Amino acid sequence: MDPHLLDFRRSIKDPLIGNNIIKANIFAVKFFPKTGIADFNDMAIEAIRDQTALDISPSILIEEISKLIRSLLNGKALGLNGILNEVFKAVALVIVKDLVETASCYFTSGIILKRLKESIIVVLRKEGKKDYSLLSSYRLIAFKNTLVKVLEKHVVNIMFKAAEEHRLLL
């Protein structure tokens, strides 16, 4: 199968684009738009000064990580490390203690291996679209390390609990 994209266009009125470099630039603009700088002018300066950091424990419980591993969905694509979620679940009981110790070291030291931060992003066609020459007929998926997926879920849970406790959610 040819790894190149079919010629496509931004809208039905635009001409087809065949140049892969131009197509890549169009995808980059569509899926990775540049963000602006936040404007805090409408916030009271006193409110900003009164904000304090939340004290969140870096300790990780084996039960929490085990639960997150069990929640991984089956039938998904391989993680960036080549491990299927089903395999990760099958060996979790044997390796969960070591995973928790390693993750705790990452959280307390603030150092995460570069390899754990890597991902591969792939452009896929959306199913059932009538016109695959249109940019809107495509979506992105990211392949990440399976362990990173679990740790990210853990961090999200910690942040959500802290936000709830401090009434930061609207």
Steps between C-alpha positions, in 0.01 A plus 500: 500500500627845411582694819413831337168673540258533214469844354264701720357846548402717792142549379283389211573833323880468519715328237660162574848511654752238389826620652577301819692787662207736453259232626715446811497875570122513460460207743734669748295821495169310528596258778765702689383862496719756670353614829498853625628635827240507778367844583463544877412870487143435610611318817546676829871523587417421863344168399816402313725591796285303746531177303711237669635172376302193591681245711461173310672187620737339247434154647325250278293210624532159337120463508455824301743397225354148489153648450624729223671211322179295519313795346714499184285413201555173313524488123692825468815558297839412644659747733815671378696243700333218304293372792131427451269610781391136539861392561558786742189392694611135504839577657383785722484294819863400457639844410266751671721543809803584284288732283382689808855535634625626164210743459553630854864573414388693191251706701730579792806580285311683227713316246330291235693307239488661156383171353188506718402840360514387137196430287425433137207678341329343201241647265203269441194520281170536683272211406193556286598833348376566147794710382851412616644792308372725780727574796207453740493129407813432706588474869812447708591223740801500729699190590648531850688276738243287688653583840475871419127462429452354849711770667317777314166362620638493854611864479160602361328322790724679753430837341126433486486398869702806605279728292189351657640528855589866450178580312686603185253337262206702373 
